[in-house]
Amino acid sequence: MSLRQYEGKRVRLIDVDGEIFEGRANDYVFPEDNEPEGVESITLYNCSNRPHPIEFFANEIKSIEVI
């Protein structure tokens, strides 16, 4: 999965627990820059069900789509 393609777009993300998040995807982080995870991540802002930005690592995402 390449999360970089979603940067700057409004997305619907479903995590591995089945929870749904909708927000603006920003702050893409390359795998080599993420420690200790070593996987890419992206942060969602303005989520309808979260007052603060939330970072998702690629291995925590079941699906993501542009809305």
PDBQT receptor file of N, H, CA, C and O in Angstrom, charges set to zero:
ATOM      1  N   MET A   1       0.852  -1.175   0.000  1.00  0.00    +0.000 N 
ATOM      2  CA  MET A   1       0.000   0.000   0.000  1.00  0.00    +0.000 C 
ATOM      3  C   MET A   1       0.893   1.231   0.000  1.00  0.00    +0.000 C 
ATOM      4  O   MET A   1       1.838   1.317   0.784  1.00  0.00    +0.000 OA
ATOM      5  N   SER A   2       0.601   2.167  -0.863  1.00  0.00    +0.000 N 
ATOM      6  H   SER A   2      -0.166   2.096  -1.501  1.00  0.00    +0.000 HD
ATOM      7  CA  SER A   2       1.353   3.413  -0.889  1.00  0.00    +0.000 C 
ATOM      8  C   SER A   2       0.476   4.535  -0.343  1.00  0.00    +0.000 C 
ATOM      9  O   SER A   2      -0.439   5.007  -1.016  1.00  0.00    +0.000 OA
ATOM     10  N   LEU A   3       0.764   4.948   0.867  1.00  0.00    +0.000 N 
ATOM     11  H   LEU A   3       1.508   4.565   1.414  1.00  0.00    +0.000 HD
ATOM     12  CA  LEU A   3      -0.040   5.985   1.510  1.00  0.00    +0.000 C 
ATOM     13  C   LEU A   3       0.247   7.372   0.956  1.00  0.00    +0.000 C 
ATOM     14  O   LEU A   3      -0.565   8.283   1.117  1.00  0.00    +0.000 OA
ATOM     15  N   ARG A   4       1.371   7.538   0.316  1.00  0.00    +0.000 N 
ATOM     16  H   ARG A   4       2.030   6.798   0.185  1.00  0.00    +0.000 HD
ATOM     17  CA  ARG A   4       1.763   8.862  -0.178  1.00  0.00    +0.000 C 
ATOM     18  C   ARG A   4       0.748   9.417  -1.176  1.00  0.00    +0.000 C 
ATOM     19  O   ARG A   4       0.556  10.631  -1.252  1.00  0.00    +0.000 OA
ATOM     20  N   GLN A   5       0.100   8.542  -1.939  1.00  0.00    +0.000 N 
ATOM     21  H   GLN A   5       0.256   7.557  -1.877  1.00  0.00    +0.000 HD
ATOM     22  CA  GLN A   5      -0.872   8.985  -2.937  1.00  0.00    +0.000 C 
ATOM     23  C   GLN A   5      -2.100   9.655  -2.314  1.00  0.00    +0.000 C 
ATOM     24  O   GLN A   5      -2.844  10.344  -3.011  1.00  0.00    +0.000 OA
ATOM     25  N   TYR A   6      -2.315   9.462  -1.024  1.00  0.00    +0.000 N 
ATOM     26  H   TYR A   6      -1.711   8.902  -0.458  1.00  0.00    +0.000 HD
ATOM     27  CA  TYR A   6      -3.473  10.041  -0.346  1.00  0.00    +0.000 C 
ATOM     28  C   TYR A   6      -3.174  11.375   0.333  1.00  0.00    +0.000 C 
ATOM     29  O   TYR A   6      -4.091  12.047   0.804  1.00  0.00    +0.000 OA
ATOM     30  N   GLU A   7      -1.927  11.756   0.387  1.00  0.00    +0.000 N 
ATOM     31  H   GLU A   7      -1.182  11.210   0.004  1.00  0.00    +0.000 HD
ATOM     32  CA  GLU A   7      -1.529  12.991   1.068  1.00  0.00    +0.000 C 
ATOM     33  C   GLU A   7      -2.241  14.196   0.457  1.00  0.00    +0.000 C 
ATOM     34  O   GLU A   7      -2.226  14.389  -0.759  1.00  0.00    +0.000 OA
ATOM     35  N   GLY A   8      -2.863  15.001   1.315  1.00  0.00    +0.000 N 
ATOM     36  H   GLY A   8      -2.876  14.844   2.303  1.00  0.00    +0.000 HD
ATOM     37  CA  GLY A   8      -3.558  16.209   0.883  1.00  0.00    +0.000 C 
ATOM     38  C   GLY A   8      -4.991  15.980   0.435  1.00  0.00    +0.000 C 
ATOM     39  O   GLY A   8      -5.659  16.918  -0.001  1.00  0.00    +0.000 OA
ATOM     40  N   LYS A   9      -5.475  14.744   0.535  1.00  0.00    +0.000 N 
ATOM     41  H   LYS A   9      -4.933  13.982   0.889  1.00  0.00    +0.000 HD
ATOM     42  CA  LYS A   9      -6.826  14.422   0.083  1.00  0.00    +0.000 C 
ATOM     43  C   LYS A   9      -7.713  14.052   1.255  1.00  0.00    +0.000 C 
ATOM     44  O   LYS A   9      -7.238  13.641   2.314  1.00  0.00    +0.000 OA
ATOM     45  N   ARG A  10      -9.011  14.207   1.043  1.00  0.00    +0.000 N 
ATOM     46  H   ARG A  10      -9.396  14.542   0.183  1.00  0.00    +0.000 HD
ATOM     47  CA  ARG A  10      -9.981  13.776   2.051  1.00  0.00    +0.000 C 
ATOM     48  C   ARG A  10     -10.218  12.282   1.830  1.00  0.00    +0.000 C 
ATOM     49  O   ARG A  10     -10.502  11.846   0.714  1.00  0.00    +0.000 OA
ATOM     50  N   VAL A  11     -10.099  11.509   2.905  1.00  0.00    +0.000 N 
ATOM     51  H   VAL A  11      -9.868  11.864   3.812  1.00  0.00    +0.000 HD
ATOM     52  CA  VAL A  11     -10.164  10.057   2.781  1.00  0.00    +0.000 C 
ATOM     53  C   VAL A  11     -11.093   9.434   3.818  1.00  0.00    +0.000 C 
ATOM     54  O   VAL A  11     -11.416  10.038   4.841  1.00  0.00    +0.000 OA
ATOM     55  N   ARG A  12     -11.506   8.215   3.519  1.00  0.00    +0.000 N 
ATOM     56  H   ARG A  12     -11.243   7.725   2.688  1.00  0.00    +0.000 HD
ATOM     57  CA  ARG A  12     -12.190   7.355   4.481  1.00  0.00    +0.000 C 
ATOM     58  C   ARG A  12     -11.239   6.195   4.741  1.00  0.00    +0.000 C 
ATOM     59  O   ARG A  12     -10.858   5.474   3.819  1.00  0.00    +0.000 OA
ATOM     60  N   LEU A  13     -10.864   6.023   5.989  1.00  0.00    +0.000 N 
ATOM     61  H   LEU A  13     -11.174   6.609   6.738  1.00  0.00    +0.000 HD
ATOM     62  CA  LEU A  13      -9.919   4.992   6.381  1.00  0.00    +0.000 C 
ATOM     63  C   LEU A  13     -10.605   4.032   7.340  1.00  0.00    +0.000 C 
ATOM     64  O   LEU A  13     -11.287   4.453   8.275  1.00  0.00    +0.000 OA
ATOM     65  N   ILE A  14     -10.420   2.748   7.103  1.00  0.00    +0.000 N 
ATOM     66  H   ILE A  14      -9.866   2.407   6.344  1.00  0.00    +0.000 HD
ATOM     67  CA  ILE A  14     -10.911   1.729   8.032  1.00  0.00    +0.000 C 
ATOM     68  C   ILE A  14      -9.688   1.036   8.612  1.00  0.00    +0.000 C 
ATOM     69  O   ILE A  14      -8.861   0.494   7.879  1.00  0.00    +0.000 OA
ATOM     70  N   ASP A  15      -9.584   1.060   9.946  1.00  0.00    +0.000 N 
ATOM     71  H   ASP A  15     -10.256   1.501  10.541  1.00  0.00    +0.000 HD
ATOM     72  CA  ASP A  15      -8.419   0.433  10.577  1.00  0.00    +0.000 C 
ATOM     73  C   ASP A  15      -8.655  -1.071  10.746  1.00  0.00    +0.000 C 
ATOM     74  O   ASP A  15      -9.745  -1.573  10.471  1.00  0.00    +0.000 OA
ATOM     75  N   VAL A  16      -7.638  -1.768  11.192  1.00  0.00    +0.000 N 
ATOM     76  H   VAL A  16      -6.752  -1.360  11.415  1.00  0.00    +0.000 HD
ATOM     77  CA  VAL A  16      -7.722  -3.229  11.317  1.00  0.00    +0.000 C 
ATOM     78  C   VAL A  16      -8.753  -3.679  12.348  1.00  0.00    +0.000 C 
ATOM     79  O   VAL A  16      -9.153  -4.843  12.348  1.00  0.00    +0.000 OA
ATOM     80  N   ASP A  17      -9.186  -2.781  13.220  1.00  0.00    +0.000 N 
ATOM     81  H   ASP A  17      -8.861  -1.835  13.220  1.00  0.00    +0.000 HD
ATOM     82  CA  ASP A  17     -10.227  -3.101  14.197  1.00  0.00    +0.000 C 
ATOM     83  C   ASP A  17     -11.630  -2.820  13.650  1.00  0.00    +0.000 C 
ATOM     84  O   ASP A  17     -12.624  -3.069  14.331  1.00  0.00    +0.000 OA
ATOM     85  N   GLY A  18     -11.706  -2.301  12.421  1.00  0.00    +0.000 N 
ATOM     86  H   GLY A  18     -10.898  -2.098  11.868  1.00  0.00    +0.000 HD
ATOM     87  CA  GLY A  18     -12.991  -2.014  11.795  1.00  0.00    +0.000 C 
ATOM     88  C   GLY A  18     -13.532  -0.628  12.071  1.00  0.00    +0.000 C 
ATOM     89  O   GLY A  18     -14.639  -0.308  11.638  1.00  0.00    +0.000 OA
ATOM     90  N   GLU A  19     -12.778   0.215  12.787  1.00  0.00    +0.000 N 
ATOM     91  H   GLU A  19     -11.878  -0.045  13.139  1.00  0.00    +0.000 HD
ATOM     92  CA  GLU A  19     -13.234   1.568  13.077  1.00  0.00    +0.000 C 
ATOM     93  C   GLU A  19     -13.038   2.450  11.841  1.00  0.00    +0.000 C 
ATOM     94  O   GLU A  19     -12.012   2.358  11.167  1.00  0.00    +0.000 OA
ATOM     95  N   ILE A  20     -14.015   3.294  11.548  1.00  0.00    +0.000 N 
ATOM     96  H   ILE A  20     -14.848   3.369  12.096  1.00  0.00    +0.000 HD
ATOM     97  CA  ILE A  20     -13.995   4.143  10.356  1.00  0.00    +0.000 C 
ATOM     98  C   ILE A  20     -13.614   5.564  10.742  1.00  0.00    +0.000 C 
ATOM     99  O   ILE A  20     -14.125   6.120  11.714  1.00  0.00    +0.000 OA
ATOM    100  N   PHE A  21     -12.706   6.141   9.960  1.00  0.00    +0.000 N 
ATOM    101  H   PHE A  21     -12.291   5.690   9.170  1.00  0.00    +0.000 HD
ATOM    102  CA  PHE A  21     -12.251   7.516  10.160  1.00  0.00    +0.000 C 
ATOM    103  C   PHE A  21     -12.368   8.255   8.834  1.00  0.00    +0.000 C 
ATOM    104  O   PHE A  21     -12.017   7.717   7.784  1.00  0.00    +0.000 OA
ATOM    105  N   GLU A  22     -12.860   9.481   8.883  1.00  0.00    +0.000 N 
ATOM    106  H   GLU A  22     -13.146   9.918   9.736  1.00  0.00    +0.000 HD
ATOM    107  CA  GLU A  22     -12.885  10.332   7.702  1.00  0.00    +0.000 C 
ATOM    108  C   GLU A  22     -12.202  11.635   8.055  1.00  0.00    +0.000 C 
ATOM    109  O   GLU A  22     -12.505  12.254   9.075  1.00  0.00    +0.000 OA
ATOM    110  N   GLY A  23     -11.274  12.049   7.201  1.00  0.00    +0.000 N 
ATOM    111  H   GLY A  23     -11.028  11.546   6.372  1.00  0.00    +0.000 HD
ATOM    112  CA  GLY A  23     -10.552  13.283   7.453  1.00  0.00    +0.000 C 
ATOM    113  C   GLY A  23      -9.579  13.588   6.335  1.00  0.00    +0.000 C 
ATOM    114  O   GLY A  23      -9.539  12.883   5.327  1.00  0.00    +0.000 OA
ATOM    115  N   ARG A  24      -8.792  14.643   6.515  1.00  0.00    +0.000 N 
ATOM    116  H   ARG A  24      -8.824  15.215   7.334  1.00  0.00    +0.000 HD
ATOM    117  CA  ARG A  24      -7.799  15.048   5.532  1.00  0.00    +0.000 C 
ATOM    118  C   ARG A  24      -6.493  14.353   5.853  1.00  0.00    +0.000 C 
ATOM    119  O   ARG A  24      -5.982  14.455   6.968  1.00  0.00    +0.000 OA
ATOM    120  N   ALA A  25      -5.948  13.639   4.861  1.00  0.00    +0.000 N 
ATOM    121  H   ALA A  25      -6.363  13.556   3.955  1.00  0.00    +0.000 HD
ATOM    122  CA  ALA A  25      -4.686  12.908   5.037  1.00  0.00    +0.000 C 
ATOM    123  C   ALA A  25      -3.516  13.857   4.770  1.00  0.00    +0.000 C 
ATOM    124  O   ALA A  25      -3.389  14.411   3.678  1.00  0.00    +0.000 OA
ATOM    125  N   ASN A  26      -2.686  14.032   5.755  1.00  0.00    +0.000 N 
ATOM    126  H   ASN A  26      -2.789  13.582   6.642  1.00  0.00    +0.000 HD
ATOM    127  CA  ASN A  26      -1.495  14.882   5.638  1.00  0.00    +0.000 C 
ATOM    128  C   ASN A  26      -0.354  14.233   6.400  1.00  0.00    +0.000 C 
ATOM    129  O   ASN A  26      -0.526  13.196   7.041  1.00  0.00    +0.000 OA
ATOM    130  N   ASP A  27       0.795  14.849   6.325  1.00  0.00    +0.000 N 
ATOM    131  H   ASP A  27       0.935  15.692   5.805  1.00  0.00    +0.000 HD
ATOM    132  CA  ASP A  27       1.975  14.418   7.078  1.00  0.00    +0.000 C 
ATOM    133  C   ASP A  27       2.375  12.974   6.778  1.00  0.00    +0.000 C 
ATOM    134  O   ASP A  27       2.493  12.152   7.687  1.00  0.00    +0.000 OA
ATOM    135  N   TYR A  28       2.580  12.677   5.505  1.00  0.00    +0.000 N 
ATOM    136  H   TYR A  28       2.484  13.345   4.767  1.00  0.00    +0.000 HD
ATOM    137  CA  TYR A  28       3.087  11.368   5.113  1.00  0.00    +0.000 C 
ATOM    138  C   TYR A  28       4.512  11.212   5.640  1.00  0.00    +0.000 C 
ATOM    139  O   TYR A  28       5.308  12.147   5.561  1.00  0.00    +0.000 OA
ATOM    140  N   VAL A  29       4.836  10.039   6.177  1.00  0.00    +0.000 N 
ATOM    141  H   VAL A  29       4.189   9.279   6.242  1.00  0.00    +0.000 HD
ATOM    142  CA  VAL A  29       6.193   9.756   6.672  1.00  0.00    +0.000 C 
ATOM    143  C   VAL A  29       6.699   8.497   5.978  1.00  0.00    +0.000 C 
ATOM    144  O   VAL A  29       6.057   7.448   6.019  1.00  0.00    +0.000 OA
ATOM    145  N   PHE A  30       7.860   8.618   5.341  1.00  0.00    +0.000 N 
ATOM    146  H   PHE A  30       8.382   9.471   5.307  1.00  0.00    +0.000 HD
ATOM    147  CA  PHE A  30       8.492   7.493   4.654  1.00  0.00    +0.000 C 
ATOM    148  C   PHE A  30       8.876   6.409   5.663  1.00  0.00    +0.000 C 
ATOM    149  O   PHE A  30       9.166   6.719   6.818  1.00  0.00    +0.000 OA
ATOM    150  N   PRO A  31       8.881   5.145   5.242  1.00  0.00    +0.000 N 
ATOM    151  CA  PRO A  31       9.214   4.044   6.158  1.00  0.00    +0.000 C 
ATOM    152  C   PRO A  31      10.567   4.217   6.845  1.00  0.00    +0.000 C 
ATOM    153  O   PRO A  31      10.695   3.948   8.040  1.00  0.00    +0.000 OA
ATOM    154  N   GLU A  32      11.558   4.658   6.111  1.00  0.00    +0.000 N 
ATOM    155  H   GLU A  32      11.454   4.876   5.140  1.00  0.00    +0.000 HD
ATOM    156  CA  GLU A  32      12.901   4.792   6.689  1.00  0.00    +0.000 C 
ATOM    157  C   GLU A  32      12.993   5.919   7.718  1.00  0.00    +0.000 C 
ATOM    158  O   GLU A  32      13.946   5.975   8.496  1.00  0.00    +0.000 OA
ATOM    159  N   ASP A  33      12.004   6.814   7.722  1.00  0.00    +0.000 N 
ATOM    160  H   ASP A  33      11.230   6.768   7.090  1.00  0.00    +0.000 HD
ATOM    161  CA  ASP A  33      11.992   7.912   8.696  1.00  0.00    +0.000 C 
ATOM    162  C   ASP A  33      11.157   7.595   9.930  1.00  0.00    +0.000 C 
ATOM    163  O   ASP A  33      11.165   8.362  10.893  1.00  0.00    +0.000 OA
ATOM    164  N   ASN A  34      10.442   6.483   9.915  1.00  0.00    +0.000 N 
ATOM    165  H   ASN A  34      10.436   5.859   9.133  1.00  0.00    +0.000 HD
ATOM    166  CA  ASN A  34       9.614   6.089  11.050  1.00  0.00    +0.000 C 
ATOM    167  C   ASN A  34      10.378   5.135  11.949  1.00  0.00    +0.000 C 
ATOM    168  O   ASN A  34      10.733   4.030  11.537  1.00  0.00    +0.000 OA
ATOM    169  N   GLU A  35      10.622   5.552  13.145  1.00  0.00    +0.000 N 
ATOM    170  H   GLU A  35      10.333   6.449  13.480  1.00  0.00    +0.000 HD
ATOM    171  CA  GLU A  35      11.301   4.705  14.124  1.00  0.00    +0.000 C 
ATOM    172  C   GLU A  35      10.384   4.517  15.314  1.00  0.00    +0.000 C 
ATOM    173  O   GLU A  35       9.760   5.495  15.725  1.00  0.00    +0.000 OA
ATOM    174  N   PRO A  36      10.255   3.370  15.883  1.00  0.00    +0.000 N 
ATOM    175  CA  PRO A  36      10.944   2.134  15.527  1.00  0.00    +0.000 C 
ATOM    176  C   PRO A  36      10.185   1.303  14.507  1.00  0.00    +0.000 C 
ATOM    177  O   PRO A  36      10.655   0.229  14.129  1.00  0.00    +0.000 OA
ATOM    178  N   GLU A  37       9.037   1.760  14.054  1.00  0.00    +0.000 N 
ATOM    179  H   GLU A  37       8.656   2.632  14.361  1.00  0.00    +0.000 HD
ATOM    180  CA  GLU A  37       8.159   0.951  13.204  1.00  0.00    +0.000 C 
ATOM    181  C   GLU A  37       8.793   0.510  11.888  1.00  0.00    +0.000 C 
ATOM    182  O   GLU A  37       8.699  -0.664  11.531  1.00  0.00    +0.000 OA
ATOM    183  N   GLY A  38       9.438   1.426  11.157  1.00  0.00    +0.000 N 
ATOM    184  H   GLY A  38       9.514   2.379  11.447  1.00  0.00    +0.000 HD
ATOM    185  CA  GLY A  38      10.016   1.072   9.868  1.00  0.00    +0.000 C 
ATOM    186  C   GLY A  38       8.979   0.866   8.779  1.00  0.00    +0.000 C 
ATOM    187  O   GLY A  38       9.271   0.224   7.770  1.00  0.00    +0.000 OA
ATOM    188  N   VAL A  39       7.766   1.397   8.958  1.00  0.00    +0.000 N 
ATOM    189  H   VAL A  39       7.529   1.918   9.778  1.00  0.00    +0.000 HD
ATOM    190  CA  VAL A  39       6.718   1.341   7.944  1.00  0.00    +0.000 C 
ATOM    191  C   VAL A  39       6.191   2.751   7.708  1.00  0.00    +0.000 C 
ATOM    192  O   VAL A  39       6.282   3.612   8.583  1.00  0.00    +0.000 OA
ATOM    193  N   GLU A  40       5.638   2.981   6.515  1.00  0.00    +0.000 N 
ATOM    194  H   GLU A  40       5.564   2.281   5.804  1.00  0.00    +0.000 HD
ATOM    195  CA  GLU A  40       5.116   4.311   6.221  1.00  0.00    +0.000 C 
ATOM    196  C   GLU A  40       3.902   4.623   7.089  1.00  0.00    +0.000 C 
ATOM    197  O   GLU A  40       3.239   3.722   7.601  1.00  0.00    +0.000 OA
ATOM    198  N   SER A  41       3.624   5.917   7.245  1.00  0.00    +0.000 N 
ATOM    199  H   SER A  41       4.163   6.649   6.830  1.00  0.00    +0.000 HD
ATOM    200  CA  SER A  41       2.452   6.336   8.017  1.00  0.00    +0.000 C 
ATOM    201  C   SER A  41       1.892   7.620   7.424  1.00  0.00    +0.000 C 
ATOM    202  O   SER A  41       2.549   8.319   6.653  1.00  0.00    +0.000 OA
ATOM    203  N   ILE A  42       0.666   7.900   7.809  1.00  0.00    +0.000 N 
ATOM    204  H   ILE A  42       0.132   7.332   8.435  1.00  0.00    +0.000 HD
ATOM    205  CA  ILE A  42       0.006   9.131   7.394  1.00  0.00    +0.000 C 
ATOM    206  C   ILE A  42      -0.866   9.595   8.556  1.00  0.00    +0.000 C 
ATOM    207  O   ILE A  42      -1.382   8.779   9.321  1.00  0.00    +0.000 OA
ATOM    208  N   THR A  43      -1.022  10.892   8.680  1.00  0.00    +0.000 N 
ATOM    209  H   THR A  43      -0.603  11.554   8.059  1.00  0.00    +0.000 HD
ATOM    210  CA  THR A  43      -1.820  11.451   9.769  1.00  0.00    +0.000 C 
ATOM    211  C   THR A  43      -3.104  12.037   9.208  1.00  0.00    +0.000 C 
ATOM    212  O   THR A  43      -3.088  12.756   8.209  1.00  0.00    +0.000 OA
ATOM    213  N   LEU A  44      -4.214  11.722   9.859  1.00  0.00    +0.000 N 
ATOM    214  H   LEU A  44      -4.227  11.138  10.671  1.00  0.00    +0.000 HD
ATOM    215  CA  LEU A  44      -5.510  12.277   9.469  1.00  0.00    +0.000 C 
ATOM    216  C   LEU A  44      -5.855  13.447  10.375  1.00  0.00    +0.000 C 
ATOM    217  O   LEU A  44      -5.715  13.371  11.596  1.00  0.00    +0.000 OA
ATOM    218  N   TYR A  45      -6.311  14.530   9.756  1.00  0.00    +0.000 N 
ATOM    219  H   TYR A  45      -6.425  14.592   8.764  1.00  0.00    +0.000 HD
ATOM    220  CA  TYR A  45      -6.741  15.736  10.464  1.00  0.00    +0.000 C 
ATOM    221  C   TYR A  45      -8.230  15.943  10.218  1.00  0.00    +0.000 C 
ATOM    222  O   TYR A  45      -8.781  15.459   9.229  1.00  0.00    +0.000 OA
ATOM    223  N   ASN A  46      -8.864  16.660  11.117  1.00  0.00    +0.000 N 
ATOM    224  H   ASN A  46      -8.417  17.054  11.920  1.00  0.00    +0.000 HD
ATOM    225  CA  ASN A  46     -10.281  17.007  10.998  1.00  0.00    +0.000 C 
ATOM    226  C   ASN A  46     -11.164  15.769  10.882  1.00  0.00    +0.000 C 
ATOM    227  O   ASN A  46     -12.116  15.753  10.102  1.00  0.00    +0.000 OA
ATOM    228  N   CYS A  47     -10.856  14.752  11.643  1.00  0.00    +0.000 N 
ATOM    229  H   CYS A  47     -10.082  14.765  12.277  1.00  0.00    +0.000 HD
ATOM    230  CA  CYS A  47     -11.678  13.545  11.648  1.00  0.00    +0.000 C 
ATOM    231  C   CYS A  47     -13.007  13.835  12.334  1.00  0.00    +0.000 C 
ATOM    232  O   CYS A  47     -13.070  14.567  13.322  1.00  0.00    +0.000 OA
ATOM    233  N   SER A  48     -14.050  13.252  11.796  1.00  0.00    +0.000 N 
ATOM    234  H   SER A  48     -13.999  12.658  10.994  1.00  0.00    +0.000 HD
ATOM    235  CA  SER A  48     -15.376  13.482  12.364  1.00  0.00    +0.000 C 
ATOM    236  C   SER A  48     -15.524  12.870  13.755  1.00  0.00    +0.000 C 
ATOM    237  O   SER A  48     -16.342  13.339  14.547  1.00  0.00    +0.000 OA
ATOM    238  N   ASN A  49     -14.748  11.833  14.065  1.00  0.00    +0.000 N 
ATOM    239  H   ASN A  49     -14.083  11.452  13.422  1.00  0.00    +0.000 HD
ATOM    240  CA  ASN A  49     -14.894  11.168  15.367  1.00  0.00    +0.000 C 
ATOM    241  C   ASN A  49     -13.664  11.310  16.271  1.00  0.00    +0.000 C 
ATOM    242  O   ASN A  49     -13.532  10.576  17.250  1.00  0.00    +0.000 OA
ATOM    243  N   ARG A  50     -12.768  12.242  15.954  1.00  0.00    +0.000 N 
ATOM    244  H   ARG A  50     -12.875  12.838  15.158  1.00  0.00    +0.000 HD
ATOM    245  CA  ARG A  50     -11.584  12.477  16.794  1.00  0.00    +0.000 C 
ATOM    246  C   ARG A  50     -11.283  13.979  16.845  1.00  0.00    +0.000 C 
ATOM    247  O   ARG A  50     -11.223  14.623  15.798  1.00  0.00    +0.000 OA
ATOM    248  N   PRO A  51     -11.095  14.541  18.028  1.00  0.00    +0.000 N 
ATOM    249  CA  PRO A  51     -10.817  15.972  18.123  1.00  0.00    +0.000 C 
ATOM    250  C   PRO A  51      -9.380  16.341  17.744  1.00  0.00    +0.000 C 
ATOM    251  O   PRO A  51      -9.095  17.504  17.457  1.00  0.00    +0.000 OA
ATOM    252  N   HIS A  52      -8.478  15.364  17.741  1.00  0.00    +0.000 N 
ATOM    253  H   HIS A  52      -8.709  14.419  17.973  1.00  0.00    +0.000 HD
ATOM    254  CA  HIS A  52      -7.072  15.635  17.468  1.00  0.00    +0.000 C 
ATOM    255  C   HIS A  52      -6.600  14.794  16.280  1.00  0.00    +0.000 C 
ATOM    256  O   HIS A  52      -7.203  13.766  15.971  1.00  0.00    +0.000 OA
ATOM    257  N   PRO A  53      -5.521  15.227  15.611  1.00  0.00    +0.000 N 
ATOM    258  CA  PRO A  53      -4.964  14.414  14.516  1.00  0.00    +0.000 C 
ATOM    259  C   PRO A  53      -4.566  13.031  15.030  1.00  0.00    +0.000 C 
ATOM    260  O   PRO A  53      -4.198  12.861  16.192  1.00  0.00    +0.000 OA
ATOM    261  N   ILE A  54      -4.652  12.048  14.128  1.00  0.00    +0.000 N 
ATOM    262  H   ILE A  54      -4.952  12.186  13.184  1.00  0.00    +0.000 HD
ATOM    263  CA  ILE A  54      -4.305  10.682  14.503  1.00  0.00    +0.000 C 
ATOM    264  C   ILE A  54      -3.434  10.075  13.407  1.00  0.00    +0.000 C 
ATOM    265  O   ILE A  54      -3.763  10.134  12.222  1.00  0.00    +0.000 OA
ATOM    266  N   GLU A  55      -2.317   9.493  13.831  1.00  0.00    +0.000 N 
ATOM    267  H   GLU A  55      -2.049   9.445  14.793  1.00  0.00    +0.000 HD
ATOM    268  CA  GLU A  55      -1.373   8.881  12.898  1.00  0.00    +0.000 C 
ATOM    269  C   GLU A  55      -1.692   7.399  12.741  1.00  0.00    +0.000 C 
ATOM    270  O   GLU A  55      -1.969   6.696  13.713  1.00  0.00    +0.000 OA
ATOM    271  N   PHE A  56      -1.645   6.943  11.490  1.00  0.00    +0.000 N 
ATOM    272  H   PHE A  56      -1.420   7.514  10.701  1.00  0.00    +0.000 HD
ATOM    273  CA  PHE A  56      -1.855   5.531  11.185  1.00  0.00    +0.000 C 
ATOM    274  C   PHE A  56      -0.637   4.984  10.468  1.00  0.00    +0.000 C 
ATOM    275  O   PHE A  56      -0.168   5.564   9.489  1.00  0.00    +0.000 OA
ATOM    276  N   PHE A  57      -0.126   3.860  10.962  1.00  0.00    +0.000 N 
ATOM    277  H   PHE A  57      -0.508   3.389  11.757  1.00  0.00    +0.000 HD
ATOM    278  CA  PHE A  57       0.922   3.140  10.257  1.00  0.00    +0.000 C 
ATOM    279  C   PHE A  57       0.250   2.225   9.241  1.00  0.00    +0.000 C 
ATOM    280  O   PHE A  57      -0.883   1.789   9.446  1.00  0.00    +0.000 OA
ATOM    281  N   ALA A  58       0.945   1.935   8.151  1.00  0.00    +0.000 N 
ATOM    282  H   ALA A  58       1.865   2.289   7.984  1.00  0.00    +0.000 HD
ATOM    283  CA  ALA A  58       0.369   1.129   7.073  1.00  0.00    +0.000 C 
ATOM    284  C   ALA A  58      -0.185  -0.199   7.576  1.00  0.00    +0.000 C 
ATOM    285  O   ALA A  58      -1.209  -0.670   7.081  1.00  0.00    +0.000 OA
ATOM    286  N   ASN A  59       0.478  -0.800   8.548  1.00  0.00    +0.000 N 
ATOM    287  H   ASN A  59       1.310  -0.417   8.950  1.00  0.00    +0.000 HD
ATOM    288  CA  ASN A  59       0.027  -2.102   9.045  1.00  0.00    +0.000 C 
ATOM    289  C   ASN A  59      -1.202  -2.002   9.955  1.00  0.00    +0.000 C 
ATOM    290  O   ASN A  59      -1.711  -3.025  10.413  1.00  0.00    +0.000 OA
ATOM    291  N   GLU A  60      -1.682  -0.786  10.222  1.00  0.00    +0.000 N 
ATOM    292  H   GLU A  60      -1.268   0.046   9.851  1.00  0.00    +0.000 HD
ATOM    293  CA  GLU A  60      -2.884  -0.581  11.029  1.00  0.00    +0.000 C 
ATOM    294  C   GLU A  60      -4.110  -0.287  10.153  1.00  0.00    +0.000 C 
ATOM    295  O   GLU A  60      -5.218  -0.128  10.667  1.00  0.00    +0.000 OA
ATOM    296  N   ILE A  61      -3.908  -0.214   8.832  1.00  0.00    +0.000 N 
ATOM    297  H   ILE A  61      -3.008  -0.343   8.415  1.00  0.00    +0.000 HD
ATOM    298  CA  ILE A  61      -4.963   0.185   7.906  1.00  0.00    +0.000 C 
ATOM    299  C   ILE A  61      -5.493  -1.023   7.137  1.00  0.00    +0.000 C 
ATOM    300  O   ILE A  61      -4.746  -1.743   6.474  1.00  0.00    +0.000 OA
ATOM    301  N   LYS A  62      -6.798  -1.218   7.247  1.00  0.00    +0.000 N 
ATOM    302  H   LYS A  62      -7.405  -0.633   7.786  1.00  0.00    +0.000 HD
ATOM    303  CA  LYS A  62      -7.445  -2.288   6.488  1.00  0.00    +0.000 C 
ATOM    304  C   LYS A  62      -7.758  -1.784   5.075  1.00  0.00    +0.000 C 
ATOM    305  O   LYS A  62      -7.514  -2.488   4.094  1.00  0.00    +0.000 OA
ATOM    306  N   SER A  63      -8.299  -0.562   4.974  1.00  0.00    +0.000 N 
ATOM    307  H   SER A  63      -8.497   0.010   5.770  1.00  0.00    +0.000 HD
ATOM    308  CA  SER A  63      -8.556   0.033   3.664  1.00  0.00    +0.000 C 
ATOM    309  C   SER A  63      -8.562   1.553   3.789  1.00  0.00    +0.000 C 
ATOM    310  O   SER A  63      -8.789   2.114   4.861  1.00  0.00    +0.000 OA
ATOM    311  N   ILE A  64      -8.300   2.205   2.639  1.00  0.00    +0.000 N 
ATOM    312  H   ILE A  64      -8.116   1.750   1.768  1.00  0.00    +0.000 HD
ATOM    313  CA  ILE A  64      -8.315   3.660   2.573  1.00  0.00    +0.000 C 
ATOM    314  C   ILE A  64      -8.765   4.048   1.175  1.00  0.00    +0.000 C 
ATOM    315  O   ILE A  64      -8.351   3.445   0.185  1.00  0.00    +0.000 OA
ATOM    316  N   GLU A  65      -9.637   5.083   1.106  1.00  0.00    +0.000 N 
ATOM    317  H   GLU A  65      -9.973   5.573   1.911  1.00  0.00    +0.000 HD
ATOM    318  CA  GLU A  65     -10.116   5.541  -0.190  1.00  0.00    +0.000 C 
ATOM    319  C   GLU A  65     -10.355   7.044  -0.153  1.00  0.00    +0.000 C 
ATOM    320  O   GLU A  65     -10.660   7.612   0.896  1.00  0.00    +0.000 OA
ATOM    321  N   VAL A  66     -10.213   7.673  -1.306  1.00  0.00    +0.000 N 
ATOM    322  H   VAL A  66      -9.966   7.210  -2.157  1.00  0.00    +0.000 HD
ATOM    323  CA  VAL A  66     -10.470   9.092  -1.439  1.00  0.00    +0.000 C 
ATOM    324  C   VAL A  66     -11.981   9.289  -1.495  1.00  0.00    +0.000 C 
ATOM    325  O   VAL A  66     -12.689   8.553  -2.182  1.00  0.00    +0.000 OA
ATOM    326  N   ILE A  67     -12.469  10.299  -0.756  1.00  0.00    +0.000 N 
ATOM    327  H   ILE A  67     -11.894  10.897  -0.198  1.00  0.00    +0.000 HD
ATOM    328  CA  ILE A  67     -13.921  10.608  -0.786  1.00  0.00    +0.000 C 
ATOM    329  C   ILE A  67     -14.141  12.019  -1.267  1.00  0.00    +0.000 C 
ATOM    330  O   ILE A  67     -15.283  12.468  -1.362  1.00  0.00    +0.000 OA
TER     331      ILE A  67
